[in-house]
């Protein structure tokens, strides 16, 4: 499986390392043409306004929507989750809007800008290690979205078909099981096409 990591801004090399640990071939994606031969795409953490701006500038909004329309999986972490959401609290405009959910940015407050915790995720046997950095929360999900984990009652991991979103940074630990989970999604998608 060849998985791309959108490399406009944010935590790119860490995702590449985690994807490789999970057994994928992983590449940084800087131009829309590079989406062509991928089986899945990761949109990393960083700053969602900046990533959104650069995606618009370089043609990635339509390109990633096309990619998704071909049934190929997309995984957004932290800022990447915000990019996937159909609604962002307090903002007029969403970005890709591929996942039916409302998110709130920087939702854990200043005193808890960053922290680590062990998180139970549906579909993964034991808790995973999660690093939250100025993290967004999923305030509500709409039809078709399955909640995979909560932290103190708030939704922090969700899946809608071939889209996966996490509020935190799974790429900043040595625990690559969420990447392995995404890789399985990519394998299923590729197999259903063959
Ligand atoms: N706070 C950032 C945003 O709103 C996301 C933080 C992150 O990706 N670590 O875009």
py3Dmol code that shows the C-alpha trace and the ligand (Angstrom):
import py3Dmol

protein = """\
ATOM      1  CA  UNK A   1       0.000   0.000   0.000  1.00  0.00           C
ATOM      2  CA  UNK A   2       1.261   3.446  -0.888  1.00  0.00           C
ATOM      3  CA  UNK A   3       0.017   6.173   1.445  1.00  0.00           C
ATOM      4  CA  UNK A   4       0.636   9.898   0.959  1.00  0.00           C
ATOM      5  CA  UNK A   5       1.004  12.536   3.641  1.00  0.00           C
ATOM      6  CA  UNK A   6      -0.127  15.993   2.572  1.00  0.00           C
ATOM      7  CA  UNK A   7       3.043  18.035   2.936  1.00  0.00           C
ATOM      8  CA  UNK A   8       1.959  21.658   2.761  1.00  0.00           C
ATOM      9  CA  UNK A   9       2.470  22.363   6.462  1.00  0.00           C
ATOM     10  CA  UNK A  10       2.630  20.413   9.709  1.00  0.00           C
ATOM     11  CA  UNK A  11       3.835  17.090  11.121  1.00  0.00           C
ATOM     12  CA  UNK A  12       4.730  15.261   7.897  1.00  0.00           C
ATOM     13  CA  UNK A  13       7.884  13.230   8.563  1.00  0.00           C
ATOM     14  CA  UNK A  14       6.439  11.783  11.800  1.00  0.00           C
ATOM     15  CA  UNK A  15       3.443  10.413   9.891  1.00  0.00           C
ATOM     16  CA  UNK A  16       5.724   8.951   7.244  1.00  0.00           C
ATOM     17  CA  UNK A  17       7.716   7.157   9.934  1.00  0.00           C
ATOM     18  CA  UNK A  18       4.550   5.785  11.621  1.00  0.00           C
ATOM     19  CA  UNK A  19       3.086   4.624   8.292  1.00  0.00           C
ATOM     20  CA  UNK A  20       6.353   2.863   7.440  1.00  0.00           C
ATOM     21  CA  UNK A  21       6.381   1.202  10.857  1.00  0.00           C
ATOM     22  CA  UNK A  22       2.865  -0.046  10.105  1.00  0.00           C
ATOM     23  CA  UNK A  23       4.161  -1.573   6.850  1.00  0.00           C
ATOM     24  CA  UNK A  24       3.133   0.988   4.238  1.00  0.00           C
ATOM     25  CA  UNK A  25       5.175   2.740   1.622  1.00  0.00           C
ATOM     26  CA  UNK A  26       4.776   6.397   2.617  1.00  0.00           C
ATOM     27  CA  UNK A  27       5.463   9.539   0.595  1.00  0.00           C
ATOM     28  CA  UNK A  28       5.175  13.288   1.121  1.00  0.00           C
ATOM     29  CA  UNK A  29       2.629  14.876  -1.229  1.00  0.00           C
ATOM     30  CA  UNK A  30       3.268  18.414  -2.414  1.00  0.00           C
ATOM     31  CA  UNK A  31       1.542  18.448  -5.804  1.00  0.00           C
ATOM     32  CA  UNK A  32      -1.925  17.227  -6.769  1.00  0.00           C
ATOM     33  CA  UNK A  33      -0.500  14.889  -9.460  1.00  0.00           C
ATOM     34  CA  UNK A  34       1.163  12.925  -6.688  1.00  0.00           C
ATOM     35  CA  UNK A  35      -2.267  11.745  -5.465  1.00  0.00           C
ATOM     36  CA  UNK A  36      -2.675   9.593  -8.573  1.00  0.00           C
ATOM     37  CA  UNK A  37      -1.097   6.331  -7.500  1.00  0.00           C
ATOM     38  CA  UNK A  38      -1.883   6.513  -3.779  1.00  0.00           C
ATOM     39  CA  UNK A  39      -4.128   4.115  -1.863  1.00  0.00           C
ATOM     40  CA  UNK A  40      -4.782   6.571   0.959  1.00  0.00           C
ATOM     41  CA  UNK A  41      -3.972  10.072   2.184  1.00  0.00           C
ATOM     42  CA  UNK A  42      -3.111  11.506   5.608  1.00  0.00           C
ATOM     43  CA  UNK A  43      -3.800  15.165   6.373  1.00  0.00           C
ATOM     44  CA  UNK A  44      -1.491  15.975   9.289  1.00  0.00           C
ATOM     45  CA  UNK A  45      -1.696  18.262  12.291  1.00  0.00           C
ATOM     46  CA  UNK A  46      -0.379  21.782  12.097  1.00  0.00           C
ATOM     47  CA  UNK A  47      -2.502  24.877  11.705  1.00  0.00           C
ATOM     48  CA  UNK A  48      -5.768  24.301   9.914  1.00  0.00           C
ATOM     49  CA  UNK A  49      -6.207  27.841   8.568  1.00  0.00           C
ATOM     50  CA  UNK A  50      -2.741  27.688   7.013  1.00  0.00           C
ATOM     51  CA  UNK A  51      -3.223  24.170   5.639  1.00  0.00           C
ATOM     52  CA  UNK A  52      -6.648  25.176   4.231  1.00  0.00           C
ATOM     53  CA  UNK A  53      -5.189  28.258   2.569  1.00  0.00           C
ATOM     54  CA  UNK A  54      -2.355  26.296   0.974  1.00  0.00           C
ATOM     55  CA  UNK A  55      -4.756  23.552  -0.149  1.00  0.00           C
ATOM     56  CA  UNK A  56      -6.866  26.162  -1.945  1.00  0.00           C
ATOM     57  CA  UNK A  57      -3.796  27.795  -3.458  1.00  0.00           C
ATOM     58  CA  UNK A  58      -2.392  24.543  -4.867  1.00  0.00           C
ATOM     59  CA  UNK A  59      -5.640  22.965  -6.068  1.00  0.00           C
ATOM     60  CA  UNK A  60      -5.942  20.354  -3.334  1.00  0.00           C
ATOM     61  CA  UNK A  61      -9.568  21.048  -2.404  1.00  0.00           C
ATOM     62  CA  UNK A  62     -10.951  19.620  -5.638  1.00  0.00           C
ATOM     63  CA  UNK A  63      -8.136  17.097  -5.978  1.00  0.00           C
ATOM     64  CA  UNK A  64      -8.738  15.556  -2.536  1.00  0.00           C
ATOM     65  CA  UNK A  65     -12.521  15.578  -3.052  1.00  0.00           C
ATOM     66  CA  UNK A  66     -11.938  13.664  -6.322  1.00  0.00           C
ATOM     67  CA  UNK A  67      -9.588  11.299  -4.538  1.00  0.00           C
ATOM     68  CA  UNK A  68     -12.263  10.659  -1.877  1.00  0.00           C
ATOM     69  CA  UNK A  69     -14.958  10.253  -4.521  1.00  0.00           C
ATOM     70  CA  UNK A  70     -12.904   7.372  -5.959  1.00  0.00           C
ATOM     71  CA  UNK A  71     -13.422   5.609  -2.617  1.00  0.00           C
ATOM     72  CA  UNK A  72      -9.896   6.177  -1.385  1.00  0.00           C
ATOM     73  CA  UNK A  73      -9.433   6.618   2.372  1.00  0.00           C
ATOM     74  CA  UNK A  74      -8.448   9.901   4.015  1.00  0.00           C
ATOM     75  CA  UNK A  75      -7.160  10.222   7.599  1.00  0.00           C
ATOM     76  CA  UNK A  76      -7.072  13.625   9.314  1.00  0.00           C
ATOM     77  CA  UNK A  77      -5.211  14.199  12.575  1.00  0.00           C
ATOM     78  CA  UNK A  78      -5.664  17.301  14.705  1.00  0.00           C
ATOM     79  CA  UNK A  79      -5.643  20.187  12.174  1.00  0.00           C
ATOM     80  CA  UNK A  80      -6.343  17.499   9.549  1.00  0.00           C
ATOM     81  CA  UNK A  81      -9.522  16.568  11.420  1.00  0.00           C
ATOM     82  CA  UNK A  82     -10.626  20.214  11.224  1.00  0.00           C
ATOM     83  CA  UNK A  83      -9.930  20.142   7.458  1.00  0.00           C
ATOM     84  CA  UNK A  84     -12.225  17.091   7.077  1.00  0.00           C
ATOM     85  CA  UNK A  85     -15.169  18.480   9.081  1.00  0.00           C
ATOM     86  CA  UNK A  86     -18.354  19.752   7.501  1.00  0.00           C
ATOM     87  CA  UNK A  87     -18.697  22.470  10.175  1.00  0.00           C
ATOM     88  CA  UNK A  88     -16.252  24.450  12.287  1.00  0.00           C
ATOM     89  CA  UNK A  89     -17.705  26.256  15.286  1.00  0.00           C
ATOM     90  CA  UNK A  90     -17.451  30.032  14.985  1.00  0.00           C
ATOM     91  CA  UNK A  91     -16.310  29.935  11.358  1.00  0.00           C
ATOM     92  CA  UNK A  92     -18.395  30.636   8.297  1.00  0.00           C
ATOM     93  CA  UNK A  93     -16.590  28.282   6.025  1.00  0.00           C
ATOM     94  CA  UNK A  94     -15.463  24.693   6.360  1.00  0.00           C
ATOM     95  CA  UNK A  95     -12.546  23.261   4.351  1.00  0.00           C
ATOM     96  CA  UNK A  96     -13.020  19.856   2.667  1.00  0.00           C
ATOM     97  CA  UNK A  97     -16.286  19.193   4.491  1.00  0.00           C
ATOM     98  CA  UNK A  98     -16.052  15.458   3.787  1.00  0.00           C
ATOM     99  CA  UNK A  99     -17.072  14.263   7.266  1.00  0.00           C
ATOM    100  CA  UNK A 100     -20.457  14.936   8.703  1.00  0.00           C
ATOM    101  CA  UNK A 101     -19.428  16.523  12.018  1.00  0.00           C
ATOM    102  CA  UNK A 102     -19.065  19.813  13.850  1.00  0.00           C
ATOM    103  CA  UNK A 103     -15.690  20.554  15.411  1.00  0.00           C
ATOM    104  CA  UNK A 104     -14.437  23.144  17.877  1.00  0.00           C
ATOM    105  CA  UNK A 105     -10.857  24.332  17.540  1.00  0.00           C
ATOM    106  CA  UNK A 106      -8.459  24.661  20.481  1.00  0.00           C
ATOM    107  CA  UNK A 107     -11.155  23.108  22.605  1.00  0.00           C
ATOM    108  CA  UNK A 108      -9.183  22.047  25.656  1.00  0.00           C
ATOM    109  CA  UNK A 109      -8.404  25.553  26.919  1.00  0.00           C
ATOM    110  CA  UNK A 110      -5.138  27.270  27.650  1.00  0.00           C
ATOM    111  CA  UNK A 111      -4.262  25.509  30.866  1.00  0.00           C
ATOM    112  CA  UNK A 112      -4.388  22.208  28.999  1.00  0.00           C
ATOM    113  CA  UNK A 113      -2.667  23.231  25.783  1.00  0.00           C
ATOM    114  CA  UNK A 114      -1.010  19.896  25.509  1.00  0.00           C
ATOM    115  CA  UNK A 115      -1.179  16.587  27.328  1.00  0.00           C
ATOM    116  CA  UNK A 116      -0.844  12.857  26.800  1.00  0.00           C
ATOM    117  CA  UNK A 117      -3.218  10.091  27.709  1.00  0.00           C
ATOM    118  CA  UNK A 118      -4.083   6.463  27.008  1.00  0.00           C
ATOM    119  CA  UNK A 119      -7.178   6.163  24.905  1.00  0.00           C
ATOM    120  CA  UNK A 120      -9.524   3.274  24.221  1.00  0.00           C
ATOM    121  CA  UNK A 121     -10.296   3.157  20.503  1.00  0.00           C
ATOM    122  CA  UNK A 122     -13.007   0.911  19.104  1.00  0.00           C
ATOM    123  CA  UNK A 123     -11.415  -1.658  16.795  1.00  0.00           C
ATOM    124  CA  UNK A 124      -8.012  -1.535  18.534  1.00  0.00           C
ATOM    125  CA  UNK A 125      -7.405  -4.057  21.310  1.00  0.00           C
ATOM    126  CA  UNK A 126      -5.563  -2.097  23.979  1.00  0.00           C
ATOM    127  CA  UNK A 127      -5.500   1.669  24.682  1.00  0.00           C
ATOM    128  CA  UNK A 128      -3.330   3.744  22.367  1.00  0.00           C
ATOM    129  CA  UNK A 129      -1.037   6.564  23.494  1.00  0.00           C
ATOM    130  CA  UNK A 130      -2.406   9.914  22.348  1.00  0.00           C
ATOM    131  CA  UNK A 131      -0.714  13.324  22.375  1.00  0.00           C
ATOM    132  CA  UNK A 132      -3.067  16.331  22.324  1.00  0.00           C
ATOM    133  CA  UNK A 133      -1.640  19.703  21.240  1.00  0.00           C
ATOM    134  CA  UNK A 134      -4.048  22.661  21.075  1.00  0.00           C
ATOM    135  CA  UNK A 135      -6.424  19.982  19.984  1.00  0.00           C
ATOM    136  CA  UNK A 136      -9.868  20.277  18.441  1.00  0.00           C
ATOM    137  CA  UNK A 137     -12.896  18.355  19.693  1.00  0.00           C
ATOM    138  CA  UNK A 138     -15.700  16.785  17.755  1.00  0.00           C
ATOM    139  CA  UNK A 139     -18.764  18.502  19.221  1.00  0.00           C
ATOM    140  CA  UNK A 140     -21.332  16.449  17.372  1.00  0.00           C
ATOM    141  CA  UNK A 141     -21.536  13.896  14.604  1.00  0.00           C
ATOM    142  CA  UNK A 142     -24.203  13.432  11.971  1.00  0.00           C
ATOM    143  CA  UNK A 143     -25.531  10.472  10.037  1.00  0.00           C
ATOM    144  CA  UNK A 144     -23.013   7.856   9.026  1.00  0.00           C
ATOM    145  CA  UNK A 145     -20.324   8.858  11.508  1.00  0.00           C
ATOM    146  CA  UNK A 146     -19.208   6.301  14.065  1.00  0.00           C
ATOM    147  CA  UNK A 147     -17.588   7.466  17.305  1.00  0.00           C
ATOM    148  CA  UNK A 148     -14.427   5.413  17.941  1.00  0.00           C
ATOM    149  CA  UNK A 149     -13.251   7.059  21.150  1.00  0.00           C
ATOM    150  CA  UNK A 150     -14.049   9.699  23.731  1.00  0.00           C
ATOM    151  CA  UNK A 151     -11.907  11.507  26.263  1.00  0.00           C
ATOM    152  CA  UNK A 152     -13.778  12.705  29.373  1.00  0.00           C
ATOM    153  CA  UNK A 153     -17.043  12.379  27.504  1.00  0.00           C
ATOM    154  CA  UNK A 154     -15.875  14.335  24.434  1.00  0.00           C
ATOM    155  CA  UNK A 155     -15.495  12.744  21.014  1.00  0.00           C
ATOM    156  CA  UNK A 156     -11.867  12.543  19.879  1.00  0.00           C
ATOM    157  CA  UNK A 157     -11.807   9.779  17.226  1.00  0.00           C
ATOM    158  CA  UNK A 158     -14.443   9.151  14.557  1.00  0.00           C
ATOM    159  CA  UNK A 159     -14.905   7.270  11.321  1.00  0.00           C
ATOM    160  CA  UNK A 160     -17.297   7.799   8.453  1.00  0.00           C
ATOM    161  CA  UNK A 161     -16.868   5.031   5.903  1.00  0.00           C
ATOM    162  CA  UNK A 162     -13.435   5.618   4.427  1.00  0.00           C
ATOM    163  CA  UNK A 163     -12.713   8.765   6.424  1.00  0.00           C
ATOM    164  CA  UNK A 164     -10.935   8.625   9.758  1.00  0.00           C
ATOM    165  CA  UNK A 165     -10.359  11.559  12.118  1.00  0.00           C
ATOM    166  CA  UNK A 166      -8.425  11.952  15.368  1.00  0.00           C
ATOM    167  CA  UNK A 167      -8.166  15.077  17.568  1.00  0.00           C
ATOM    168  CA  UNK A 168      -4.685  14.150  18.685  1.00  0.00           C
ATOM    169  CA  UNK A 169      -1.289  13.255  17.232  1.00  0.00           C
ATOM    170  CA  UNK A 170      -0.895   9.475  16.874  1.00  0.00           C
ATOM    171  CA  UNK A 171       2.311  10.117  14.892  1.00  0.00           C
ATOM    172  CA  UNK A 172       4.191  11.593  17.863  1.00  0.00           C
ATOM    173  CA  UNK A 173       4.510   8.306  19.728  1.00  0.00           C
ATOM    174  CA  UNK A 174       5.993   4.920  18.866  1.00  0.00           C
ATOM    175  CA  UNK A 175       2.492   3.468  18.938  1.00  0.00           C
ATOM    176  CA  UNK A 176       1.541   3.102  15.279  1.00  0.00           C
ATOM    177  CA  UNK A 177      -1.631   1.044  15.704  1.00  0.00           C
ATOM    178  CA  UNK A 178      -3.962   3.812  14.522  1.00  0.00           C
ATOM    179  CA  UNK A 179      -1.840   4.067  11.373  1.00  0.00           C
ATOM    180  CA  UNK A 180      -2.121   0.286  11.032  1.00  0.00           C
ATOM    181  CA  UNK A 181      -5.901   0.649  11.388  1.00  0.00           C
ATOM    182  CA  UNK A 182      -5.888   3.226   8.561  1.00  0.00           C
ATOM    183  CA  UNK A 183      -3.714   0.946   6.466  1.00  0.00           C
ATOM    184  CA  UNK A 184      -6.386  -1.766   6.828  1.00  0.00           C
ATOM    185  CA  UNK A 185      -8.968   0.742   5.577  1.00  0.00           C
ATOM    186  CA  UNK A 186      -6.752   1.395   2.545  1.00  0.00           C
ATOM    187  CA  UNK A 187      -6.337  -2.347   1.900  1.00  0.00           C
ATOM    188  CA  UNK A 188     -10.100  -2.906   2.073  1.00  0.00           C
ATOM    189  CA  UNK A 189     -10.714  -0.007  -0.302  1.00  0.00           C
ATOM    190  CA  UNK A 190      -8.118  -1.304  -2.775  1.00  0.00           C
ATOM    191  CA  UNK A 191      -9.479  -4.866  -2.556  1.00  0.00           C
ATOM    192  CA  UNK A 192     -13.065  -3.779  -3.207  1.00  0.00           C
ATOM    193  CA  UNK A 193     -11.877  -2.146  -6.435  1.00  0.00           C
ATOM    194  CA  UNK A 194      -9.849  -5.049  -7.717  1.00  0.00           C
TER     195      UNK A 194
END
"""
ligand_1 = """\
10
LIG
N -5.046 24.338 16.893
C -4.738 23.935 15.557
C -5.798 24.418 14.574
O -6.807 24.884 14.964
C -4.598 22.432 15.468
C -3.482 21.982 16.374
C -2.689 20.818 15.873
O -2.843 20.344 14.732
N -1.807 20.374 16.707
O -5.597 24.334 13.406
"""
view = py3Dmol.view(width=600, height=400)
view.addModel(protein, "pdb")
view.setStyle({"model": 0}, {"cartoon": {"style": "trace"}})
view.addModel(ligand_1, "xyz")
view.setStyle({"model": 1}, {"stick": {}})
view.zoomTo()
view.show()
